Amino acid sequence: MDGYVNIDFSPNEKTIMNVRADVYCDIRDLNYEDDSIDEIRSHHLFEHFNRVDALRILIKWRRWLKSGGKLVIETPDYFWCSVLFLLVPHKFKMKIGRHIFGSQEDFWGCHLDFWYKSKFKRVLSKIGFEHFRFSHPAYRNLLPNIKVSCAKSGKKINEEIALRELLEIYILTGEDKERFFRNWLGDH
């Protein structure tokens, strides 16, 4: 896209896709100055990160965005894929499964987390985004996606508290919360 820096894995790390990017790297390794970016777009990338990496990336992206900066993320829509899965024949169920879990033809082809409208809104609000707009573009005219557009709010957030509160949702009753946090956050 004109005016954007396209970032992707190196072409030698892709077995099926022909990648042309401006910068070749793992986006988890990127660093930009705080309040230096107008817009960040992520299309069918975010579902490839586990929940801890995804939350950390969102926190970094918020830091990098200017106040009012725009964030756009598109992923498979887990909610509508799940509904559709219940209604279609077996052959199409396999296509929905691929859409939810990734093509899995290589290490980068696996989806490690699931996203849907209320999850996006809850997570992004907690991290300090506002002014949400959602749309539902179809992948290859068949499979449900969710696209969220939002803006960085001017409010201060405590990143560590926000991260812990969002991760705590995944802990089941009776599990050792602090042990999970130590493992998730690297404090073993």
N, C-alpha and C positions, 0 to 999 in steps of 0.2 A: 504494500500500500504506500502510495506517495506520502512523504512526510513522516513516515514511521521507520524505526529501526527494527527489522525483522530478525528474530533470534531463534535458532534451532540447533539441534545436535548436528555435528559434523556429518557430511554426506557419507563418509566411510563408516558411520555408526548406524546407517539405515540400510536395511536389506531389501526393502520394497519401494519405498518412496524416494523420488528424486527431490532433494532438498536444495533450495537456493535461498540463502539468508545473507543478511548483512554482517551478522556476527554468529559464529558457531561456538556454542558452549552450553553447558547445563545451566539453566536459569537460576538454580539454587546458588550458583557461584557468582552471580552478578552483584555489583555494588554501584550505586549511584549516590550522588549527594542528596541529602534531605531537601525536600521542597524544590526539586529541580525538573520534574516531569509533568507535562500537561495531561497526558492520557496513557493508560496502559490497557492493552487488549490481549485477551487470552482465548484462543479458539481451539477447543478440543485438546487442551493441554492439562488443564487443572485436575481432571479426574485421574491423571497418571501419578499423582502424589499421594502418599499416605497422609492421614489427617494431621499429624504433627508438622510435617513439611508444608502442607497446604496452609495451615494457620500461620506458620512462620513466614511463608512467602507473602501472604496477605498483609501481615504486619509490616514487612519490609516495603512492600509496594505502597502502603499508606504513608510511610515515612517519606518515600521518594516523591510522591505526588504533591504538587502545589495545593494549597488550600482551594477547595472547589474542583480540584483535578478529577478527571473522569476515569472510572474503572469499568471495563466491559469484560465479562466472562461468559463463555458459552460452553456447556457440557451436555452429555446425555441427560435427559430428565428422568431421574430414577422413578419418581412418582408415576408419571404417565406411562413409562415403559412397563412398570409393574401392573398397572391396570390393563394395558393392552395385552400383556403376557397371558392374563387369565381368559382372554376372549378369542385368541387366534389359534389356527391349527399348528400342529407340531413343527412343521417346516419353518413357519414364520417365528415361532418361539425361539428357534436357534439363532435367527437374525437379531432378535431382541436381546438374547443372551450375549451375543457378540458385542452389541452396542453398549450394554451395561458393563461387561467385564473386559472389553477390549479385544482386538484381533489376535493378540498373543503370539504373533509371528516372530517376535524378538523381545528382548528385555524391556524395551521401551513401549511395547504394545499392550501392556497390562494396565487395567484401570484398578486403582487401589482404594478409591473412596467413591461415595455416591453423593449426588447433589440434586436438589429440587428447590422449588420456590421458597417455602418457609424456612428451610435450612440456610439458604443463601441470605435471606433477610435477617435471620437471627444472628448468624455468624458475622456478617458484614456490619450490622448495627452495633454489635458488641465491640468490634474492632475500630469503629469510628467512621462509618460511611452512612450516607443519607440520600434522600431523593431517588428512591428505587423505581426503576421501570423494568418490566419483564415482558419478554416475548417468547414465542414457542416455534422457532424455525424447525422444519423437518429435515433430518439428515437423509440425503438421497431421496427426498420426497416420500419417505416411508416412516422413519423412526423419530420419536419425539426427543427434542432438545429443549433446553432451557437457556435463555440468554438474559443476563442481568446487566443493567447499566445503572451506575450510581456515582455519587460524588464524595470526595473526602470532606468530612465535616471539619469545622474549626475547633471542635471541642477537644480537650486534652483527654487522653486515655492512659491508663496504666497497662502497658503491654503485657507484663507478666501476669497480672491479675486476670486480664481478659483471656489470655491463653489458658490459664488454669481453669477458669470458669467454663470455657468452651470444651476443654478436654474432660472435665468432670462429668459431663453429660453421658459420656461413653462408659463410665464405670458402673458396674452392676452392684446391686445390694450385696453386702457382705465382702466385697473385694477390698483389698488394702489400697486405699486411695493414694497414700504417700508413696507406696512402692510403685504404683503405676506412674505417678509423676516423675519419680527418680528415673525410671526406665525411658519414658517418653522424652523427658527434658535433658537426659544425659548426665544426671547426677547419681550414677550407680555407686 
